């Protein structure tokens, strides 16, 4: 039987945890430890109380999530913070988190997995952060913007949005899951006028008009379900463990 530490070591290596610098305050890796035994893995986008409860109900001893528990300096374990940690400890649930390492990974990252889901071929990367490009560029579909929108609507039927002021025949499609605002200043310098992302801000509508951009914010949550599923599935296959994805009805 594989131990928690075996799984953590594999995940750390596979996601290149120590090589990818995350945003200040973010912590990747094992966030809550259990008794060391893992027979089933659960995966979720968020390390929320609802995800913890669903993992426990599914009989999992390890939850792999994208948005983990720790983003700021240490906080007092009171109120909701205590409730959540106690829930995990009382039910022997370990928690492992991977944020930017699981966004930019060239094989199991959110960006590349979304490209594959859309049937797009990754051809480049951009948007440097601490020495690592965290967004990708994919070859646009032969059917241009019309085909791209059809693929996006099929993939994100509930969260698809379109702001279309760019080319009807784009050549390069940028993909940055989650929050996409950091990519906007880098599009035109990289000869890109089309961005698929999770969420944007209201003023990006005017930017799209003024700069001639196609922007597709399809939901922060919805665009980031891919990486945790890919990692959990890979761990499951390699170590012969059951796994389950825990969906939450997040419309944002």
N, C-alpha and C positions, 0 to 999 in steps of 0.2 A: 504494500500500500504506500502511496506517495504522501508525504507530509506537507503541511502548509509551507514550510520553508523550501521544500523542493519546488512547489508551484511559484512561490514568490521569486526564487532565484531564476526560474525560467522566464517569468514575466519581466523581471528587471532586465535580463539579457535581451529578450526579444524586442522590447520597446526601447532599448538603449537608454534606460532611465537616467543613468549617471552622465550621459553624453549630451542630453538635450536640456538646455536651460529653460525653465518655465518662468512665468510671470512672478514678480516679487510677491512673496507670501504664500504661493502655491506649494503644496507638498505632494509629491508623487511617490508611489510605492505602498508598502503595507501601512495602513493607518490604524487598524484595530487587529489585535492578535486573538486567536482562539486557542483551544487546547492542543493544536498541532495536527488534528485529524481532519481530512477533507474527503468526503465521498461524492459530493455534488457541488457544482459551481452555478451561481446565478450571475447574470450580467444586467446592468441597468445604466441608463445615461446619468442619472443623478443618485448621489448618496443620501437620499431623503428618508424620512421616517416611513413613508409609504413603501419605498423600495426595500427597506430593512424588513418590514412586516411581511411583504410579499416573498422575500427570500426565505424567511423563517417558515412561512406557510408551505413553501415549495420543498422544504427539507434540505436547503443548502447550508453548507458550513462556511462558504466563502462567497462574497459578493465582489465582483469586479465592476467598477463604475468609472465614468469619465469625469464627472464633476464630484470630487470627493468632499471630505469634511473640512479640510484645513486650507484656508486662503489668506489668513491674517495672523498676526502674532497670537500667542496663546490667550484663550478666553476662559473665564471662570466656568466650571462645569455646574451650571445652575439652570433651572428652567428647561427649555426645549433641548439645549445642548446636553444636559444631564439625562433627560428622558431618552434621547436617541442613543447615546453611548451605553446607557444601562440596558436598553432593549437588546443591543448587540451582545453585550457581555452576558446577560441572563440567558441568552439562547445560543451561546457558543458560535456566534457569527463573526468571522473575520472579514475585514474590508480592505480591498486593494484598489488604489486609484491611479489612473494615468490620464493626464490632460494633454498638454502639448506633445509629449512623446507619441501619443496615440492619435493626434491630429495629423502630424507631418510624416508618419512612418510610410516608407515607399511601397510597402506590401499590404499592411493591415491597418493603415491609417484611415481616418474618416474621409479625408479628401480623395485619396486614390480609390477607396471602396465605393464612394459615391460616383466617381467617374466610371468605374466598371459597371455599376448598376445602371447607369445611363447609357452604357455602350459606347463610351468615349475613350479614346486612347490618350493617356498622359504623355506629353512630349517635353515638358519643361517644369521648372519650379521658379518661384519668386517670393517676395516679401521676406527679407532677411530679419531674423531676430536672434541676437546673441550668436551670430555665426551660422545659423541654420535657417534655410528657407522653409517657411511653414505653409505656403500655399502652392498649388500646382496649376499648370496650364495644360489643357487637353485640346486635342484637335477637334474642331467643330464638326458636327455631322454634315454629310453631303447635302442634306436638305435644308441647311442653313437654320435661321432663327425659327422658322416654322416647325421643323423637325425637332429642334431642341425643346421648344415649348410643349410639343406633344409628349416627349419623353418625360419632361418635368411634371406635367399634369398627371401622367400615369404613375409616376413615382411618389408624388406628393398631392394626392387628390384633395386633401383637406387644408393644406397649408400653402399651396402654390400661390405666388403673387408675381406680377410682372410689371416692370417699368421699362418701356421699350422706346428708346430714342437713339439707339445705335444702329449699326448696319443690319440689314436683313440677311446678309451673307457673311457672318463673322468667320474668321479663320482660326482664331484662338479663343478658347473659353477658359476663363479663370475659375477655379473652384476653391473656396475657403469656407468650410463648414462653421457653424456657430455664428459668432459675431463677425460681420464682414467689413466694418467701417475702416479698419486699418489697411485694407487692400485698395481702397479707392484712389489714394494718391499715387499708387504704383501701377495702375492699369495702363494708362497711356504711355508712360516710359517703356513699358514692356509690349507695346503694340497690341494692346487688348482693349476691346470695347464692350465685352460681355462678361458678366460675373454671376456665378451661381453661388449663393451663400445662404446663411440661416436667417439673420436679421440685420436690419439697417435702421437709420434714424430718419425722421421726417425731412430734414434738409437735404438728404441724398436724392430726393425726388428732383429738386431744383438742380443739383449737380448733374444728374442724368440728362436733364434737358440742355443744360449749358455746355456740357462736355460731349454730348452725343454717345450715351452709354445705354446698354441693355443690362438691367439689374433684375435679378430673380431671387428675392428673399423668400425662402421656402420653409422657414421655421427653424429656430435654433435647435430645439429638441429633435425635430424630424430629421435634420441633416446630420445629427451626431449619434444615431443609433448603430451605425455601421462598425465602428472601431471596436467597441466592447464586445459586440457579437463575434467579430472575426478573431479577437484574442481569446475569448472564452471557448469558442469552437476549436481553435487550434490547440489550446491546453487540453481540452476534453479528448481530442483525437490522439494527442501524443501520450497522455497519461491514462487513457482509458477511463475517463470520469464522465458521469452524466452532467449535462448543463441545461440551463433554461434562460431565455431572455424575458425580463420582466418589463412589460410595456406600461407606461403611464399615459393617461389621456391628456397630454400637454399640448395645447393649441398654439403655443408661442415658439 
